[in-house]
Amino acid sequence: MDTTQLLLTIVLSLTTILLVIVGVQLIFVLRELKTTLHNVNKIIEGFETMGTGLHHGVSEVVGFLNGFKAIVKTVELAKLKKNEKNK
């Protein structure tokens, strides 16, 4: 075997070994990324549930305040009519 062929074989073997090592490391990184994304998804779902509950709570408070405002307007109108009748 010629020295050029020997050198080329050694270089290609080393490159193949390095690429296999990089491929295995890439598999580990992608597996870790998958578990991290799964955990982030759980956290986002928790925030979404909390946000939905908060939205319903806020809408109930707004409904209560609108009802209270309607009652106050009704009482004010009754007072105005009562004052008009007394005059």
N, C-alpha and C positions, 0 to 999 in steps of 0.2 A: 504494500500500500504506500502510496506517495504521501509526503508530508502534508501537502495541501488537503488531500482527502482525509487524513487523520485529524488535522486541525478542524476541518469543516464538520466532521462527525462529532468531535468533542464539543464544539460550539453549539451544534444543533441539539445534542443531548442535554447540555446545560440549559439551553433555552426552553426545551420541552419540560424539564424538571421544574424550572422557575414558573412556567405558565401553569403547570398542574398545581403548584403551591398557591399561586395567586387565585386560581379557580376555586380551590378549597376555601381559602380565606373569604372570597366573595360569597360563597354559599353561607358561611357563618354570619357574615355581615347582613346578608339579605334575610336570614332567619331571625336575627336580632331586630332588624327593622320591622319585620312582620309582627313580632310580639310587642314592640313599642307602639306601632300603629293600632294594634288591638287594644292596648291600654288607653291610648288617647281617645279611641272611639268610645270606650266605656265612660270616660270622663265627660266627653261631649254629650253623650246620651243623658248623663246625670244632670248636666247644666240645662239641657233641653227640657227635661222633666221639671226641673225647678223653675225654669222660665215659663213653662205652660201653667204651672200652679200659681206663679206670681201674676201672670196675665189674668187668670180667672179671679184671683183675689182683688186685683186692681179694678177689674170690670165690676165686681160686686160692690166695691167701695164707691165707685162712680155712680152706680145705680142707686145706692143708698143716698148719696149726696143729692142726686137729681130728685129723688122722692122727697127728701127733706126740704129742698128748695121749693118744690111744688106745694108742700104743706104750708110753708112760710108765706108764699104768695097768696094762697087761699085765705089764710088768717088775715093778712093785710087787706085783701079785698073785702072780707067780712067786716073788718073794722071800719073801712071807708064807707061801706053801705050803711053801717050802723050810725056813723057820724052824720051821713047825709039825711037819714030818717029823723034824727034828733033835731035837726035844724029846721 
